[in-house]
Amino acid sequence: MCIAVPAEVLEIKDGNKAVVDYGNLQQEVRIDLVDVNVGEFVLVHVGFAIQKLSREDALQTRQIFKEVYAAMEE
């Protein structure tokens, strides 16, 4: 099973890399597969942004992940 995690693009570097924020972690990822701008959300899988995502969908997915992790800790 593969999981892609929603992240917000904070900065674009060198045309094919971006710094993204997952909500509590920032990371540099490749953006070769999507046409994206600062402030937009993407799904990230193994270091690659693979799809653009609406802000609403991204924040909703983050919330679902938080709920799942909280349930796993119980």
NUTOR-338660 format. One record per atom (N, C-alpha, C): residue number from 1; x, y, z. Coordinates in steps of 0.1 Angstrom, whole numbers, plus 2048, in hexadecimal, padded with zeros to 3 digits. Layout:
N
<pt n="NUM" X="X" Y="Y" Z="Z"/>
...
//
This chain:
74
<pt n="1" X="808" Y="7F4" Z="800"/>
<pt n="1" X="800" Y="800" Z="800"/>
<pt n="1" X="809" Y="80C" Z="800"/>
<pt n="2" X="805" Y="816" Z="7F8"/>
<pt n="2" X="80C" Y="823" Z="7F8"/>
<pt n="2" X="804" Y="82E" Z="7FE"/>
<pt n="3" X="80B" Y="837" Z="805"/>
<pt n="3" X="804" Y="842" Z="80A"/>
<pt n="3" X="80B" Y="84F" Z="806"/>
<pt n="4" X="802" Y="858" Z="801"/>
<pt n="4" X="807" Y="866" Z="7FD"/>
<pt n="4" X="802" Y="86F" Z="808"/>
<pt n="5" X="80B" Y="878" Z="80C"/>
<pt n="5" X="808" Y="882" Z="817"/>
<pt n="5" X="806" Y="890" Z="811"/>
<pt n="6" X="7FB" Y="897" Z="815"/>
<pt n="6" X="7F9" Y="8A5" Z="811"/>
<pt n="6" X="804" Y="8AE" Z="817"/>
<pt n="7" X="808" Y="8B7" Z="80F"/>
<pt n="7" X="812" Y="8C1" Z="813"/>
<pt n="7" X="810" Y="8CE" Z="80C"/>
<pt n="8" X="813" Y="8D9" Z="812"/>
<pt n="8" X="812" Y="8E7" Z="80C"/>
<pt n="8" X="820" Y="8EB" Z="807"/>
<pt n="9" X="820" Y="8F0" Z="7FB"/>
<pt n="9" X="82C" Y="8F5" Z="7F5"/>
<pt n="9" X="830" Y="902" Z="7FB"/>
<pt n="10" X="83B" Y="903" Z="801"/>
<pt n="10" X="840" Y="90F" Z="807"/>
<pt n="10" X="84A" Y="917" Z="7FE"/>
<pt n="11" X="852" Y="910" Z="7F7"/>
<pt n="11" X="85C" Y="916" Z="7EF"/>
<pt n="11" X="860" Y="90D" Z="7E3"/>
<pt n="12" X="862" Y="913" Z="7D7"/>
<pt n="12" X="867" Y="90B" Z="7CC"/>
<pt n="12" X="875" Y="90E" Z="7CA"/>
<pt n="13" X="87D" Y="904" Z="7C8"/>
<pt n="13" X="88C" Y="905" Z="7C6"/>
<pt n="13" X="890" Y="8FE" Z="7B9"/>
<pt n="14" X="899" Y="904" Z="7B2"/>
<pt n="14" X="89F" Y="8FF" Z="7A6"/>
<pt n="14" X="895" Y="8F9" Z="79C"/>
<pt n="15" X="889" Y="8FE" Z="79C"/>
<pt n="15" X="87F" Y="8FA" Z="792"/>
<pt n="15" X="879" Y="8EC" Z="794"/>
<pt n="16" X="880" Y="8E3" Z="79A"/>
<pt n="16" X="87A" Y="8D5" Z="79B"/>
<pt n="16" X="87A" Y="8D0" Z="7AA"/>
<pt n="17" X="87D" Y="8D9" Z="7B3"/>
<pt n="17" X="87D" Y="8D5" Z="7C1"/>
<pt n="17" X="874" Y="8DF" Z="7C9"/>
<pt n="18" X="86E" Y="8DB" Z="7D4"/>
<pt n="18" X="866" Y="8E4" Z="7DC"/>
<pt n="18" X="868" Y="8E0" Z="7EB"/>
<pt n="19" X="867" Y="8EA" Z="7F3"/>
<pt n="19" X="866" Y="8E8" Z="801"/>
<pt n="19" X="857" Y="8E7" Z="805"/>
<pt n="20" X="853" Y="8DC" Z="80B"/>
<pt n="20" X="845" Y="8DB" Z="80F"/>
<pt n="20" X="844" Y="8D9" Z="81E"/>
<pt n="21" X="838" Y="8DC" Z="822"/>
<pt n="21" X="835" Y="8DB" Z="831"/>
<pt n="21" X="829" Y="8D1" Z="832"/>
<pt n="22" X="82B" Y="8C7" Z="83B"/>
<pt n="22" X="821" Y="8BD" Z="83E"/>
<pt n="22" X="818" Y="8C1" Z="84A"/>
<pt n="23" X="81A" Y="8CD" Z="84F"/>
<pt n="23" X="813" Y="8D1" Z="85B"/>
<pt n="23" X="81C" Y="8D2" Z="867"/>
<pt n="24" X="826" Y="8C9" Z="868"/>
<pt n="24" X="82F" Y="8CA" Z="873"/>
<pt n="24" X="83D" Y="8C6" Z="86F"/>
<pt n="25" X="83F" Y="8C4" Z="862"/>
<pt n="25" X="84C" Y="8C0" Z="85D"/>
<pt n="25" X="84E" Y="8C6" Z="84F"/>
<pt n="26" X="85A" Y="8CC" Z="84C"/>
<pt n="26" X="85D" Y="8D1" Z="83F"/>
<pt n="26" X="867" Y="8C8" Z="839"/>
<pt n="27" X="866" Y="8C6" Z="82B"/>
<pt n="27" X="86F" Y="8BE" Z="824"/>
<pt n="27" X="870" Y="8C3" Z="816"/>
<pt n="28" X="87B" Y="8C0" Z="810"/>
<pt n="28" X="87D" Y="8C3" Z="801"/>
<pt n="28" X="878" Y="8B7" Z="7F9"/>
<pt n="29" X="870" Y="8B9" Z="7EF"/>
<pt n="29" X="86B" Y="8AF" Z="7E7"/>
<pt n="29" X="86D" Y="8B2" Z="7D8"/>
<pt n="30" X="86C" Y="8A9" Z="7CF"/>
<pt n="30" X="86D" Y="8AB" Z="7C1"/>
<pt n="30" X="85F" Y="8AF" Z="7BC"/>
<pt n="31" X="85E" Y="8B8" Z="7B2"/>
<pt n="31" X="851" Y="8BC" Z="7AD"/>
<pt n="31" X="851" Y="8BA" Z="79D"/>
<pt n="32" X="859" Y="8B1" Z="798"/>
<pt n="32" X="85A" Y="8AF" Z="78A"/>
<pt n="32" X="84D" Y="8AA" Z="784"/>
<pt n="33" X="844" Y="8A4" Z="78C"/>
<pt n="33" X="838" Y="89E" Z="787"/>
<pt n="33" X="82C" Y="8A7" Z="787"/>
<pt n="34" X="82D" Y="8B2" Z="78E"/>
<pt n="34" X="821" Y="8BB" Z="78F"/>
<pt n="34" X="825" Y="8CA" Z="78C"/>
<pt n="35" X="81C" Y="8D1" Z="787"/>
<pt n="35" X="81E" Y="8E0" Z="785"/>
<pt n="35" X="818" Y="8E7" Z="791"/>
<pt n="36" X="820" Y="8EC" Z="79A"/>
<pt n="36" X="81B" Y="8F1" Z="7A7"/>
<pt n="36" X="821" Y="8FE" Z="7AA"/>
<pt n="37" X="81A" Y="906" Z="7B2"/>
<pt n="37" X="81F" Y="913" Z="7B7"/>
<pt n="37" X="81F" Y="913" Z="7C6"/>
<pt n="38" X="826" Y="91D" Z="7CB"/>
<pt n="38" X="827" Y="91F" Z="7DA"/>
<pt n="38" X="819" Y="921" Z="7DF"/>
<pt n="39" X="816" Y="91B" Z="7EA"/>
<pt n="39" X="809" Y="91C" Z="7F1"/>
<pt n="39" X="7FF" Y="911" Z="7ED"/>
<pt n="40" X="802" Y="90A" Z="7E2"/>
<pt n="40" X="7F9" Y="8FF" Z="7DE"/>
<pt n="40" X="7FD" Y="8F2" Z="7E6"/>
<pt n="41" X="7F4" Y="8E9" Z="7E6"/>
<pt n="41" X="7F6" Y="8DC" Z="7ED"/>
<pt n="41" X="7F8" Y="8D1" Z="7E3"/>
<pt n="42" X="800" Y="8C8" Z="7E7"/>
<pt n="42" X="803" Y="8BC" Z="7DF"/>
<pt n="42" X="803" Y="8AF" Z="7E7"/>
<pt n="43" X="801" Y="8A4" Z="7E1"/>
<pt n="43" X="803" Y="897" Z="7E7"/>
<pt n="43" X="811" Y="893" Z="7E5"/>
<pt n="44" X="818" Y="88F" Z="7EF"/>
<pt n="44" X="826" Y="88B" Z="7EE"/>
<pt n="44" X="827" Y="87C" Z="7F1"/>
<pt n="45" X="82E" Y="875" Z="7E8"/>
<pt n="45" X="831" Y="867" Z="7EA"/>
<pt n="45" X="840" Y="864" Z="7E7"/>
<pt n="46" X="847" Y="85E" Z="7F1"/>
<pt n="46" X="855" Y="85B" Z="7F0"/>
<pt n="46" X="85E" Y="867" Z="7EA"/>
<pt n="47" X="85B" Y="873" Z="7EF"/>
<pt n="47" X="863" Y="87F" Z="7EB"/>
<pt n="47" X="85F" Y="885" Z="7DE"/>
<pt n="48" X="854" Y="881" Z="7D8"/>
<pt n="48" X="84F" Y="887" Z="7CC"/>
<pt n="48" X="841" Y="88D" Z="7CE"/>
<pt n="49" X="83F" Y="899" Z="7CA"/>
<pt n="49" X="831" Y="89E" Z="7C9"/>
<pt n="49" X="82A" Y="897" Z="7BD"/>
<pt n="50" X="81F" Y="890" Z="7BF"/>
<pt n="50" X="819" Y="888" Z="7B4"/>
<pt n="50" X="80C" Y="88E" Z="7AF"/>
<pt n="51" X="806" Y="897" Z="7B7"/>
<pt n="51" X="7F9" Y="89D" Z="7B3"/>
<pt n="51" X="7F6" Y="8A9" Z="7BB"/>
<pt n="52" X="7F0" Y="8B3" Z="7B4"/>
<pt n="52" X="7EB" Y="8BF" Z="7BB"/>
<pt n="52" X="7DE" Y="8BB" Z="7C3"/>
<pt n="53" X="7DC" Y="8C3" Z="7CD"/>
<pt n="53" X="7D0" Y="8C0" Z="7D6"/>
<pt n="53" X="7CA" Y="8CD" Z="7DA"/>
<pt n="54" X="7BD" Y="8CE" Z="7DC"/>
<pt n="54" X="7B7" Y="8DA" Z="7E1"/>
<pt n="54" X="7BB" Y="8DC" Z="7EF"/>
<pt n="55" X="7BB" Y="8E8" Z="7F4"/>
<pt n="55" X="7BE" Y="8EB" Z="802"/>
<pt n="55" X="7B4" Y="8E4" Z="80B"/>
<pt n="56" X="7A8" Y="8E4" Z="808"/>
<pt n="56" X="79D" Y="8DE" Z="810"/>
<pt n="56" X="7A0" Y="8CF" Z="811"/>
<pt n="57" X="7A3" Y="8C8" Z="806"/>
<pt n="57" X="7A6" Y="8BA" Z="806"/>
<pt n="57" X="7B2" Y="8B7" Z="80E"/>
<pt n="58" X="7BC" Y="8BF" Z="80C"/>
<pt n="58" X="7C9" Y="8BD" Z="813"/>
<pt n="58" X="7C7" Y="8BE" Z="822"/>
<pt n="59" X="7C0" Y="8C8" Z="827"/>
<pt n="59" X="7BE" Y="8CA" Z="835"/>
<pt n="59" X="7B5" Y="8BF" Z="83B"/>
<pt n="60" X="7AB" Y="8BB" Z="833"/>
<pt n="60" X="7A3" Y="8B0" Z="838"/>
<pt n="60" X="7AB" Y="8A3" Z="839"/>
<pt n="61" X="7B3" Y="8A0" Z="830"/>
<pt n="61" X="7BB" Y="894" Z="830"/>
<pt n="61" X="7C5" Y="894" Z="83C"/>
<pt n="62" X="7CB" Y="8A0" Z="83E"/>
<pt n="62" X="7D4" Y="8A1" Z="84A"/>
<pt n="62" X="7CC" Y="89E" Z="857"/>
<pt n="63" X="7C0" Y="8A3" Z="858"/>
<pt n="63" X="7B8" Y="8A0" Z="864"/>
<pt n="63" X="7B5" Y="891" Z="865"/>
<pt n="64" X="7B2" Y="88B" Z="85A"/>
<pt n="64" X="7B0" Y="87C" Z="85B"/>
<pt n="64" X="7BC" Y="875" Z="860"/>
<pt n="65" X="7C8" Y="879" Z="85A"/>
<pt n="65" X="7D4" Y="872" Z="85F"/>
<pt n="65" X="7D6" Y="874" Z="86E"/>
<pt n="66" X="7D4" Y="880" Z="873"/>
<pt n="66" X="7D5" Y="883" Z="881"/>
<pt n="66" X="7CC" Y="87A" Z="889"/>
<pt n="67" X="7BF" Y="878" Z="885"/>
<pt n="67" X="7B6" Y="870" Z="88C"/>
<pt n="67" X="7BA" Y="861" Z="88C"/>
<pt n="68" X="7BF" Y="85D" Z="881"/>
<pt n="68" X="7C4" Y="84F" Z="880"/>
<pt n="68" X="7D0" Y="84D" Z="889"/>
<pt n="69" X="7D9" Y="856" Z="889"/>
<pt n="69" X="7E5" Y="854" Z="892"/>
<pt n="69" X="7E1" Y="855" Z="8A0"/>
<pt n="70" X="7D8" Y="85E" Z="8A4"/>
<pt n="70" X="7D3" Y="85E" Z="8B2"/>
<pt n="70" X="7CC" Y="851" Z="8B6"/>
<pt n="71" X="7C4" Y="84C" Z="8AD"/>
<pt n="71" X="7BE" Y="83F" Z="8B0"/>
<pt n="71" X="7C8" Y="834" Z="8B2"/>
<pt n="72" X="7D3" Y="834" Z="8AA"/>
<pt n="72" X="7DD" Y="82A" Z="8AB"/>
<pt n="72" X="7E4" Y="82B" Z="8B8"/>
<pt n="73" X="7E6" Y="837" Z="8BE"/>
<pt n="73" X="7ED" Y="838" Z="8CA"/>
<pt n="73" X="7E5" Y="834" Z="8D6"/>
<pt n="74" X="7D8" Y="833" Z="8D5"/>
<pt n="74" X="7CF" Y="82F" Z="8E0"/>
<pt n="74" X="7D1" Y="821" Z="8E4"/>
//
